[in-house]
């Protein structure tokens, strides 16, 4: 069932599943809350799962012509406060990880712990910014379908494309349904986000990094050699995943999140 809250005169679409400690799922670029699918349902057997369509994606309205990570994080925070969620575990996939890092920066008291799921704390490189501008030009020229046809298959490990064809096609459909306006607004947010690598390294919050061995967007070997992990880190390496581990290795991902939460409980 579609649920909406109005935040700053904009409609925000969300789901609220299960009971227990709240886990907030933030999806990635060209995705919507629908991307979590069976993963969210399985987690809801033990936890209260709240997932949003990030503004400009899915059924949530775009906030402005150009978004910023601050703007997106404030929207997530305001929505959770309206839902009377004072503390949660937050899991951000890809772009959702960038939003999670900004929530950690602005509202650390909201998080009992947080996870970057195929995401990282670094700012865009010059080359990445150029690629985002190319994508903006594609969308403005009515070629959004190219993003879905190229970006989505590339998000899965090559060896999983045949066995997970239905999931790849479903993910493409979600991408194609994303509004042009929302794609452009969130590309600007990613392009102009700050670097949080030093802040992440110093956090005292429990932190879970979930990485895919075959991630085409965030190469594991390169990322793990650069990232400065905080002391209270749990690391999950998905050996058979690309950038979509919650689909490619759903069971293992659920186990690691469950274990991460248990460790947070024990530390209190």
Secondary structure by P-SEA (a helix, b strand, c coil): cbbbbbcccbbbbbcccccccbbbbbbcccccccccaaaaaaaacccbbbbcccccccccccccccccaaaaaaaaaaaaaaacccbbbbbbccaaaaaaaaaaaccccccccccccccccccccaaaaaaaaaaaaaaaacaaaaaaacaaaaaccccccccaaaaaaaaaaaaaaccaaaaaaaaaaaaccccaaaaaaacccbbbbbbbcccccccaaaaaaccccccbbbbbbccccccccccccaaaaaaaaaaaaaaaaaac
